[in-house]
């Protein structure tokens, strides 16, 4: 019974954190960071929230063991990102 209640609250929490407004906020942050330093940023949903990472941050997390070591910071992560500052027209969102 405790597990069912815990899972219900976790489901609501993930639903709240994964809302479209939070995605738009992460996209704005990625665009702002891209304008500041010109790096390519991607938006991921990881750890129950949207994260904005560039290539060096992805590599850092691979070295820490958060991701499998055979994953590459480029093509493998392009498939799972929600937004990419290099190809924003590929990702269609209501802004």
PyMOL commands that place a pseudoatom at each C-alpha (Angstrom):
pseudoatom trace, name=CA, resn=UNK, resi=1, chain=A, elem=C, hetatm=0, pos=[0.000, 0.000, 0.000]
pseudoatom trace, name=CA, resn=UNK, resi=2, chain=A, elem=C, hetatm=0, pos=[2.827, 2.409, 0.830]
pseudoatom trace, name=CA, resn=UNK, resi=3, chain=A, elem=C, hetatm=0, pos=[4.465, 1.679, -2.497]
pseudoatom trace, name=CA, resn=UNK, resi=4, chain=A, elem=C, hetatm=0, pos=[1.299, 2.511, -4.425]
pseudoatom trace, name=CA, resn=UNK, resi=5, chain=A, elem=C, hetatm=0, pos=[0.938, 5.843, -2.636]
pseudoatom trace, name=CA, resn=UNK, resi=6, chain=A, elem=C, hetatm=0, pos=[4.614, 6.632, -3.152]
pseudoatom trace, name=CA, resn=UNK, resi=7, chain=A, elem=C, hetatm=0, pos=[4.366, 5.787, -6.870]
pseudoatom trace, name=CA, resn=UNK, resi=8, chain=A, elem=C, hetatm=0, pos=[1.247, 7.933, -7.248]
pseudoatom trace, name=CA, resn=UNK, resi=9, chain=A, elem=C, hetatm=0, pos=[3.019, 10.956, -5.751]
pseudoatom trace, name=CA, resn=UNK, resi=10, chain=A, elem=C, hetatm=0, pos=[6.117, 10.302, -7.851]
pseudoatom trace, name=CA, resn=UNK, resi=11, chain=A, elem=C, hetatm=0, pos=[3.965, 10.161, -10.984]
pseudoatom trace, name=CA, resn=UNK, resi=12, chain=A, elem=C, hetatm=0, pos=[2.392, 13.523, -10.115]
pseudoatom trace, name=CA, resn=UNK, resi=13, chain=A, elem=C, hetatm=0, pos=[5.828, 14.997, -9.385]
pseudoatom trace, name=CA, resn=UNK, resi=14, chain=A, elem=C, hetatm=0, pos=[7.227, 13.856, -12.735]
pseudoatom trace, name=CA, resn=UNK, resi=15, chain=A, elem=C, hetatm=0, pos=[4.130, 15.147, -14.496]
pseudoatom trace, name=CA, resn=UNK, resi=16, chain=A, elem=C, hetatm=0, pos=[4.603, 18.545, -12.846]
pseudoatom trace, name=CA, resn=UNK, resi=17, chain=A, elem=C, hetatm=0, pos=[8.336, 18.727, -13.606]
pseudoatom trace, name=CA, resn=UNK, resi=18, chain=A, elem=C, hetatm=0, pos=[7.805, 17.579, -17.203]
pseudoatom trace, name=CA, resn=UNK, resi=19, chain=A, elem=C, hetatm=0, pos=[5.167, 20.182, -18.009]
pseudoatom trace, name=CA, resn=UNK, resi=20, chain=A, elem=C, hetatm=0, pos=[5.459, 22.243, -21.212]
pseudoatom trace, name=CA, resn=UNK, resi=21, chain=A, elem=C, hetatm=0, pos=[6.223, 25.418, -19.254]
pseudoatom trace, name=CA, resn=UNK, resi=22, chain=A, elem=C, hetatm=0, pos=[9.323, 23.845, -17.736]
pseudoatom trace, name=CA, resn=UNK, resi=23, chain=A, elem=C, hetatm=0, pos=[10.445, 22.729, -21.202]
pseudoatom trace, name=CA, resn=UNK, resi=24, chain=A, elem=C, hetatm=0, pos=[10.011, 26.261, -22.562]
pseudoatom trace, name=CA, resn=UNK, resi=25, chain=A, elem=C, hetatm=0, pos=[12.034, 27.608, -19.642]
pseudoatom trace, name=CA, resn=UNK, resi=26, chain=A, elem=C, hetatm=0, pos=[14.857, 25.133, -20.364]
pseudoatom trace, name=CA, resn=UNK, resi=27, chain=A, elem=C, hetatm=0, pos=[14.786, 26.059, -24.071]
pseudoatom trace, name=CA, resn=UNK, resi=28, chain=A, elem=C, hetatm=0, pos=[15.086, 29.748, -23.178]
pseudoatom trace, name=CA, resn=UNK, resi=29, chain=A, elem=C, hetatm=0, pos=[18.032, 28.957, -20.920]
pseudoatom trace, name=CA, resn=UNK, resi=30, chain=A, elem=C, hetatm=0, pos=[19.720, 26.950, -23.693]
pseudoatom trace, name=CA, resn=UNK, resi=31, chain=A, elem=C, hetatm=0, pos=[19.237, 29.788, -26.181]
pseudoatom trace, name=CA, resn=UNK, resi=32, chain=A, elem=C, hetatm=0, pos=[20.553, 32.345, -23.675]
pseudoatom trace, name=CA, resn=UNK, resi=33, chain=A, elem=C, hetatm=0, pos=[23.669, 30.275, -22.946]
pseudoatom trace, name=CA, resn=UNK, resi=34, chain=A, elem=C, hetatm=0, pos=[24.212, 29.729, -26.677]
pseudoatom trace, name=CA, resn=UNK, resi=35, chain=A, elem=C, hetatm=0, pos=[24.095, 33.490, -27.299]
pseudoatom trace, name=CA, resn=UNK, resi=36, chain=A, elem=C, hetatm=0, pos=[26.532, 34.142, -24.442]
pseudoatom trace, name=CA, resn=UNK, resi=37, chain=A, elem=C, hetatm=0, pos=[29.335, 31.794, -25.486]
pseudoatom trace, name=CA, resn=UNK, resi=38, chain=A, elem=C, hetatm=0, pos=[28.349, 30.268, -28.836]
pseudoatom trace, name=CA, resn=UNK, resi=39, chain=A, elem=C, hetatm=0, pos=[28.444, 26.657, -27.636]
pseudoatom trace, name=CA, resn=UNK, resi=40, chain=A, elem=C, hetatm=0, pos=[25.908, 24.057, -28.683]
pseudoatom trace, name=CA, resn=UNK, resi=41, chain=A, elem=C, hetatm=0, pos=[23.446, 23.209, -25.917]
pseudoatom trace, name=CA, resn=UNK, resi=42, chain=A, elem=C, hetatm=0, pos=[20.907, 20.402, -25.704]
pseudoatom trace, name=CA, resn=UNK, resi=43, chain=A, elem=C, hetatm=0, pos=[17.875, 19.999, -23.437]
pseudoatom trace, name=CA, resn=UNK, resi=44, chain=A, elem=C, hetatm=0, pos=[17.289, 16.595, -21.795]
pseudoatom trace, name=CA, resn=UNK, resi=45, chain=A, elem=C, hetatm=0, pos=[14.745, 15.265, -19.321]
pseudoatom trace, name=CA, resn=UNK, resi=46, chain=A, elem=C, hetatm=0, pos=[16.936, 13.541, -16.769]
pseudoatom trace, name=CA, resn=UNK, resi=47, chain=A, elem=C, hetatm=0, pos=[16.565, 13.071, -13.040]
pseudoatom trace, name=CA, resn=UNK, resi=48, chain=A, elem=C, hetatm=0, pos=[12.908, 14.179, -13.030]
pseudoatom trace, name=CA, resn=UNK, resi=49, chain=A, elem=C, hetatm=0, pos=[13.674, 17.597, -14.551]
pseudoatom trace, name=CA, resn=UNK, resi=50, chain=A, elem=C, hetatm=0, pos=[14.893, 19.274, -17.716]
pseudoatom trace, name=CA, resn=UNK, resi=51, chain=A, elem=C, hetatm=0, pos=[18.667, 19.731, -17.933]
pseudoatom trace, name=CA, resn=UNK, resi=52, chain=A, elem=C, hetatm=0, pos=[20.616, 21.999, -20.280]
pseudoatom trace, name=CA, resn=UNK, resi=53, chain=A, elem=C, hetatm=0, pos=[24.016, 20.509, -21.106]
pseudoatom trace, name=CA, resn=UNK, resi=54, chain=A, elem=C, hetatm=0, pos=[26.753, 21.192, -23.627]
pseudoatom trace, name=CA, resn=UNK, resi=55, chain=A, elem=C, hetatm=0, pos=[29.200, 18.608, -24.962]
pseudoatom trace, name=CA, resn=UNK, resi=56, chain=A, elem=C, hetatm=0, pos=[31.749, 19.035, -22.171]
pseudoatom trace, name=CA, resn=UNK, resi=57, chain=A, elem=C, hetatm=0, pos=[29.105, 18.540, -19.491]
pseudoatom trace, name=CA, resn=UNK, resi=58, chain=A, elem=C, hetatm=0, pos=[27.875, 15.364, -21.209]
pseudoatom trace, name=CA, resn=UNK, resi=59, chain=A, elem=C, hetatm=0, pos=[31.438, 14.015, -21.383]
pseudoatom trace, name=CA, resn=UNK, resi=60, chain=A, elem=C, hetatm=0, pos=[31.925, 14.838, -17.702]
pseudoatom trace, name=CA, resn=UNK, resi=61, chain=A, elem=C, hetatm=0, pos=[28.858, 12.793, -16.788]
pseudoatom trace, name=CA, resn=UNK, resi=62, chain=A, elem=C, hetatm=0, pos=[30.056, 9.888, -18.922]
pseudoatom trace, name=CA, resn=UNK, resi=63, chain=A, elem=C, hetatm=0, pos=[33.398, 9.920, -17.074]
pseudoatom trace, name=CA, resn=UNK, resi=64, chain=A, elem=C, hetatm=0, pos=[31.577, 10.044, -13.726]
pseudoatom trace, name=CA, resn=UNK, resi=65, chain=A, elem=C, hetatm=0, pos=[29.747, 6.854, -14.709]
pseudoatom trace, name=CA, resn=UNK, resi=66, chain=A, elem=C, hetatm=0, pos=[26.282, 8.366, -15.007]
pseudoatom trace, name=CA, resn=UNK, resi=67, chain=A, elem=C, hetatm=0, pos=[26.024, 7.114, -18.601]
pseudoatom trace, name=CA, resn=UNK, resi=68, chain=A, elem=C, hetatm=0, pos=[27.561, 4.083, -20.284]
pseudoatom trace, name=CA, resn=UNK, resi=69, chain=A, elem=C, hetatm=0, pos=[31.103, 4.675, -21.478]
pseudoatom trace, name=CA, resn=UNK, resi=70, chain=A, elem=C, hetatm=0, pos=[30.413, 3.515, -25.052]
pseudoatom trace, name=CA, resn=UNK, resi=71, chain=A, elem=C, hetatm=0, pos=[27.981, 6.395, -25.647]
pseudoatom trace, name=CA, resn=UNK, resi=72, chain=A, elem=C, hetatm=0, pos=[29.286, 9.317, -27.677]
pseudoatom trace, name=CA, resn=UNK, resi=73, chain=A, elem=C, hetatm=0, pos=[28.491, 12.906, -26.728]
pseudoatom trace, name=CA, resn=UNK, resi=74, chain=A, elem=C, hetatm=0, pos=[27.260, 13.682, -30.238]
pseudoatom trace, name=CA, resn=UNK, resi=75, chain=A, elem=C, hetatm=0, pos=[25.044, 11.359, -32.223]
pseudoatom trace, name=CA, resn=UNK, resi=76, chain=A, elem=C, hetatm=0, pos=[23.823, 9.163, -29.361]
pseudoatom trace, name=CA, resn=UNK, resi=77, chain=A, elem=C, hetatm=0, pos=[22.580, 12.126, -27.355]
pseudoatom trace, name=CA, resn=UNK, resi=78, chain=A, elem=C, hetatm=0, pos=[21.069, 13.882, -30.385]
pseudoatom trace, name=CA, resn=UNK, resi=79, chain=A, elem=C, hetatm=0, pos=[18.447, 11.140, -30.547]
pseudoatom trace, name=CA, resn=UNK, resi=80, chain=A, elem=C, hetatm=0, pos=[17.193, 11.666, -27.006]
pseudoatom trace, name=CA, resn=UNK, resi=81, chain=A, elem=C, hetatm=0, pos=[17.381, 15.439, -26.609]
pseudoatom trace, name=CA, resn=UNK, resi=82, chain=A, elem=C, hetatm=0, pos=[14.239, 17.574, -26.570]
pseudoatom trace, name=CA, resn=UNK, resi=83, chain=A, elem=C, hetatm=0, pos=[15.916, 20.641, -28.079]
pseudoatom trace, name=CA, resn=UNK, resi=84, chain=A, elem=C, hetatm=0, pos=[19.224, 21.453, -29.735]
pseudoatom trace, name=CA, resn=UNK, resi=85, chain=A, elem=C, hetatm=0, pos=[20.531, 24.978, -30.319]
pseudoatom trace, name=CA, resn=UNK, resi=86, chain=A, elem=C, hetatm=0, pos=[22.339, 23.850, -33.489]
pseudoatom trace, name=CA, resn=UNK, resi=87, chain=A, elem=C, hetatm=0, pos=[19.103, 22.702, -35.205]
pseudoatom trace, name=CA, resn=UNK, resi=88, chain=A, elem=C, hetatm=0, pos=[16.192, 24.520, -33.534]
pseudoatom trace, name=CA, resn=UNK, resi=89, chain=A, elem=C, hetatm=0, pos=[13.924, 24.145, -36.580]
pseudoatom trace, name=CA, resn=UNK, resi=90, chain=A, elem=C, hetatm=0, pos=[14.047, 20.349, -36.177]
pseudoatom trace, name=CA, resn=UNK, resi=91, chain=A, elem=C, hetatm=0, pos=[12.221, 20.626, -32.853]
pseudoatom trace, name=CA, resn=UNK, resi=92, chain=A, elem=C, hetatm=0, pos=[8.727, 22.089, -33.172]
pseudoatom trace, name=CA, resn=UNK, resi=93, chain=A, elem=C, hetatm=0, pos=[7.242, 23.527, -29.989]
pseudoatom trace, name=CA, resn=UNK, resi=94, chain=A, elem=C, hetatm=0, pos=[4.621, 26.145, -29.321]
pseudoatom trace, name=CA, resn=UNK, resi=95, chain=A, elem=C, hetatm=0, pos=[6.545, 29.093, -27.952]
for i in range(1, 95): cmd.bond("trace and resi %d" % i, "trace and resi %d" % (i + 1))
show_as sticks, trace
zoom trace
